[in-house]
Amino acid sequence: MKEKFLEWLNENKGLFWGIVIGLAVAILFLTIGFWATLLIAICVGIGAFLGSRPDIRALIGEWFLNLFNKKN
């Protein structure tokens, strides 16, 4: 049974992740509402975008270091 599932999963990764993400979004809609779910999705999207860009990550890291290492 496990082997059949793993074989199906290897052949249908996109379908599987689509189902998982769709289920998670549906649960969020039902528990916290549309606007909170939308805010989470926007924050995740921005985080994914910023995390995928090494140049932006370096700029943000520099900014945080300068922010907390300022001398008054």
C-alpha positions in Angstrom: 0.0 0.0 0.0 2.8 2.4 1.0 4.7 1.6 -2.2 1.6 2.4 -4.3 1.1 5.7 -2.6 4.7 6.7 -3.0 4.6 5.7 -6.7 1.4 7.8 -7.2 3.0 10.7 -5.3 6.1 10.6 -7.5 3.9 10.7 -10.6 1.5 13.4 -9.2 3.5 15.8 -7.1 1.8 18.9 -8.4 -1.7 17.5 -7.8 -0.7 16.4 -4.3 0.7 19.8 -3.3 -2.3 21.5 -4.9 -4.6 19.5 -2.7 -2.6 20.1 0.4 -2.4 23.9 -0.2 -6.1 24.1 -1.2 -7.1 22.2 2.0 -4.9 24.5 4.2 -6.4 27.7 2.6 -9.9 26.3 3.0 -9.2 25.6 6.7 -7.8 29.1 7.2 -10.9 30.7 5.5 -13.2 28.8 7.8 -11.3 29.4 11.0 -9.8 33.0 10.7 -11.8 34.5 7.8 -11.1 35.8 4.3 -9.1 39.0 5.2 -6.8 37.4 7.7 -6.1 34.6 5.2 -5.4 37.1 2.5 -3.0 39.0 4.8 -1.2 35.8 5.6 -1.0 34.9 1.8 0.4 38.3 1.0 3.0 38.1 3.8 4.1 34.7 2.7 4.4 35.8 -0.9 6.5 38.8 0.0 8.6 36.6 2.3 9.1 34.1 -0.5 10.0 36.8 -3.0 12.5 38.5 -0.6 13.9 35.1 0.5 14.6 34.0 -3.1 16.7 37.0 -3.9 20.2 36.9 -2.4 20.9 40.6 -3.2 17.8 41.7 -1.4 18.5 39.4 1.5 22.0 41.0 1.9 20.5 44.5 1.8 17.9 43.6 4.5 20.6 41.9 6.6 22.8 45.0 6.4 19.8 47.3 7.2 19.0 45.2 10.4 22.7 45.2 11.5 22.9 49.0 11.0 19.5 49.5 12.8 20.6 47.6 16.0 24.3 48.7 16.0 23.6 52.5 15.9 25.4 54.5 18.5 23.5 57.4 20.0 
